Amino acid sequence: QVHLEDSGGGLVRTGGSLRLSCAASGRNFDSYGMAWFRQVPGKEREYVAIISYDSELTYYTESVQGRFTISRDNGKNTVYLQMNSLKPEDTAVYYCAAYGTGSYYSPGSYKYWGQGTQVTVSS
């Protein structure tokens, strides 16, 4: 069992930066692939970034490549999402998640979820 707690969201102007954190408690955090997803009202939850358990592999959805960076510190049981050059279309609730089984890009493949943190980018 892993409990995830997201934080770091807020209101920022276009072009600004935020860093989201996801603190994990429980066992074997360092054996889980982790991801960030985001969701806006009326739309499906979409993957943003994925990182393997050992940080060797990272993947990003096309719209955030070159602007967002996912990282993790297994010693601190924490995953981060550094978001730079933010745009209004990045506005969403962001969730971290721990991988279970299945497609890396599908929310249904993730076993544990944070509660979400709101990111709002003003134009």
Order of alpha helices (4+ residues) and beta strands (2+ residues): beta-beta-beta-beta-beta-beta-beta-beta-beta-beta-beta
